[in-house]
């Protein structure tokens, strides 16, 4: 179950797009944020607070310095904060403000405030993003990990992996060692002289291998 709350000051274009998508919402006076999307997952209540700025609003709020105050309140008050910057214009030509000031603000929001920034083209695009957020909150979420599960190595691959860890041994030489000795254990127990009998394995490599193993 998702509760969708819209600030009472939002314009009619936004309300029309909400109606088109059949999204039920409640209008309230929100002290900060333009939209709240609330959901319960595994007994935990999650509120995503979204601040919507048109490109012109965004640039103006950099100049009058109110943007960072708004975002600080947003970050402190709600579980998750998102900034939507809406519009198709060239943001660097809207006001007489140095491009680096705009770039710096984007970086400050993303890095210092740790608030994700989503760019949308128009009110409809904005509503589609909000719809995606609400749908995401209704699905069960697994903890994220930066590690992907790898397919387990076959026995042959594991043998090759062990032998390729020896100095100077690549895939071809590892294969020759396995074919010559029949098992990893026999390779590891072989003397220098026995190792040298393997194709492409000279005295120097044989000596280095024994040094590592011994």
C-alpha positions as MATLAB code, in Angstrom:
seq = 'XXXXXXXXXXXXXXXXXXXXXXXXXXXXXXXXXXXXXXXXXXXXXXXXXXXXXXXXXXXXXXXXXXXXXXXXXXXXXXXXXXXXXXXXXXXXXXXXXXXXXXXXXXXXXXXXXXXXXXXXXXXXXXXXXXXXXXXXXXXXXXXXXXXXXXXXXXXXXXXXXXXXXXXXXXXXXXXXXXXXXXXXXXXXXXXXXXXXXXXXXXXXXXXXXXXXXX';
ca = [
       0.000    0.000    0.000;
       1.402    3.378   -1.064;
       0.202    6.789    0.117;
       0.734    9.613   -2.348;
       0.709   13.143   -0.931;
       0.951   16.282   -3.080;
       1.689   19.762   -1.780;
      -1.307   22.074   -2.114;
       0.758   24.566   -4.156;
       1.494   22.178   -7.034;
       0.207   23.459  -10.374;
      -2.718   22.094  -12.384;
      -0.486   20.491  -15.014;
       0.890   18.128  -12.397;
      -2.586   17.334  -11.052;
      -3.857   16.592  -14.574;
      -0.992   14.175  -15.207;
      -1.672   12.430  -11.898;
      -5.299   11.987  -12.930;
      -4.277   10.605  -16.349;
      -2.240    7.900  -14.655;
      -5.056    7.083  -12.234;
      -2.914    7.896   -9.206;
      -4.919    8.515   -6.050;
      -3.415   11.299   -4.012;
      -4.055   13.529   -1.052;
      -3.357   17.279   -1.111;
      -1.737   18.764    1.959;
       0.293   21.751    2.962;
       3.815   20.390    3.132;
       6.396   22.456    4.931;
       9.130   21.002    2.738;
       8.932   18.740   -0.368;
       6.445   18.827   -3.199;
       5.520   15.146   -3.049;
       5.608   12.441   -0.398;
       5.359    8.771   -1.300;
       4.880    6.577    1.756;
       5.007    2.804    1.982;
       5.452    0.025    4.523;
       7.934   -2.723    3.742;
       8.594   -5.593    6.177;
       7.000   -3.528    8.940;
       9.239   -0.556    8.214;
       7.678    2.691    7.058;
       9.539    4.399    4.245;
       8.869    7.935    3.075;
      10.362    9.246   -0.135;
      10.275   13.047   -0.227;
      10.583   14.624   -3.665;
      11.435   18.245   -4.337;
      10.505   19.342   -7.857;
      12.261   22.274   -9.491;
      11.841   23.568  -12.996;
      15.159   24.572  -14.560;
      14.306   28.222  -13.992;
      13.415   27.559  -10.339;
      16.623   25.621   -9.877;
      18.810   28.428  -11.189;
      16.876   31.098   -9.265;
      17.220   29.143   -6.027;
      20.991   28.971   -6.518;
      21.116   32.744   -6.759;
      18.930   33.429   -3.714;
      20.578   30.528   -1.786;
      17.306   28.950   -0.677;
      17.885   25.619   -2.435;
      20.453   24.245    0.021;
      18.277   25.226    2.971;
      15.325   23.355    1.452;
      17.406   20.274    0.710;
      18.958   20.243    4.178;
      15.463   20.172    5.722;
      14.401   17.494    3.258;
      17.386   15.308    4.138;
      16.885   15.660    7.882;
      13.154   15.082    7.947;
      12.589   12.142    5.582;
      13.946    8.637    5.016;
      14.809    9.211    1.368;
      15.113   12.532   -0.475;
      15.065   13.021   -4.247;
      15.454   16.183   -6.316;
      13.702   16.342   -9.675;
      14.944   19.028  -12.060;
      12.398   19.476  -14.829;
      12.694   21.152  -18.216;
      14.201   20.963  -21.695;
      15.898   24.381  -21.868;
      19.644   24.929  -21.784;
      20.184   25.494  -18.077;
      23.365   27.520  -18.669;
      21.488   30.204  -20.633;
      18.570   30.869  -18.313;
      20.257   33.480  -16.115;
      23.490   35.420  -16.053;
      25.242   32.927  -13.801;
      28.570   31.215  -14.352;
      28.228   27.574  -15.542;
      30.635   26.453  -12.815;
      28.192   27.684  -10.166;
      25.523   25.408  -11.633;
      27.881   22.457  -11.970;
      29.119   23.029   -8.445;
      25.565   22.999   -7.105;
      24.815   19.674   -8.801;
      27.973   18.196   -7.269;
      27.204   19.609   -3.815;
      23.708   18.120   -3.862;
      24.899   14.704   -5.015;
      28.058   14.409   -2.905;
      27.612   16.561    0.212;
      23.865   16.122    0.654;
      23.776   12.644   -0.904;
      20.512   13.456   -2.640;
      19.979   11.857   -6.055;
      19.095   14.228   -8.895;
      16.645   13.074  -11.552;
      16.242   15.090  -14.747;
      12.827   15.100  -16.422;
      11.571   16.826  -19.559;
       8.126   18.050  -18.526;
       5.300   17.507  -15.986;
       4.248   14.236  -17.613;
       7.786   12.902  -17.471;
       7.953   13.928  -13.815;
       4.763   12.047  -12.987;
       6.066    8.930  -14.734;
       9.169    9.075  -12.533;
       6.981    9.435   -9.424;
       4.891    6.499  -10.606;
       8.026    4.399  -10.980;
       9.112    5.338   -7.464;
       5.737    4.331   -6.005;
       5.781    1.029   -7.906;
       9.312    0.361   -6.687;
       8.200    0.813   -3.085;
       5.503   -1.855   -3.459;
       8.003   -4.516   -4.491;
      10.112   -6.448   -2.029;
      13.682   -5.218   -1.999;
      16.775   -7.333   -1.542;
      19.934   -5.871   -0.033;
      22.198   -4.509   -2.745;
      25.682   -5.865   -3.197;
      28.480   -4.736   -5.464;
      29.524   -8.351   -5.898;
      27.880  -10.544   -8.514;
      27.506  -14.247   -7.999;
      29.851  -16.197  -10.228;
      29.168  -19.584  -11.699;
      31.086  -22.203   -9.663;
      34.299  -23.387  -11.323;
      34.375  -26.916  -12.703;
      36.915  -29.355  -11.272;
      39.084  -28.963  -14.359;
      38.955  -25.156  -14.054;
      39.932  -25.377  -10.384;
      42.944  -27.547  -11.268;
      44.024  -25.079  -13.929;
      43.512  -22.178  -11.493;
      45.857  -23.761   -8.941;
      48.590  -24.509  -11.490;
      48.346  -21.069  -13.139;
      49.147  -19.523   -9.772;
      52.668  -20.989  -10.022;
      55.428  -18.656  -11.319;
      55.702  -18.542  -15.095;
      52.762  -20.909  -15.622;
      50.016  -19.834  -18.007;
      47.053  -21.768  -19.446;
      49.129  -23.728  -21.994;
      51.801  -24.775  -19.520;
      49.195  -25.632  -16.868;
      47.504  -27.934  -19.368;
      50.843  -29.563  -20.234;
      51.570  -30.138  -16.532;
      48.216  -31.792  -15.959;
      48.622  -33.996  -19.012;
      52.183  -34.868  -18.013;
      51.579  -35.679  -14.335;
      47.890  -36.546  -14.257;
      47.012  -34.545  -11.109;
      47.777  -31.319   -9.289;
      49.233  -33.251   -6.346;
      51.812  -34.996   -8.511;
      52.809  -31.682  -10.080;
      53.368  -30.131   -6.656;
      55.481  -33.101   -5.538;
      57.576  -33.299   -8.710;
      61.307  -32.586   -8.576;
      63.030  -29.967  -10.707;
      64.258  -32.638  -13.058;
      60.781  -34.110  -13.471;
      59.275  -30.675  -14.098;
      61.823  -29.939  -16.824;
      60.569  -32.911  -18.841;
      57.272  -31.099  -19.431;
      57.042  -29.367  -22.812;
      57.791  -25.604  -22.657;
      59.005  -25.805  -19.062;
      62.729  -25.019  -18.879;
      65.240  -25.178  -16.015;
      64.607  -21.604  -14.866;
      60.834  -22.050  -14.547;
      61.310  -25.441  -12.888;
      63.672  -23.881  -10.346;
      61.295  -20.985   -9.612;
      58.350  -23.333   -9.130;
      60.283  -25.488   -6.646;
      61.462  -22.383   -4.764;
      57.866  -21.268   -4.293;
      56.631  -24.726   -3.298;
      59.542  -25.373   -0.927;
];
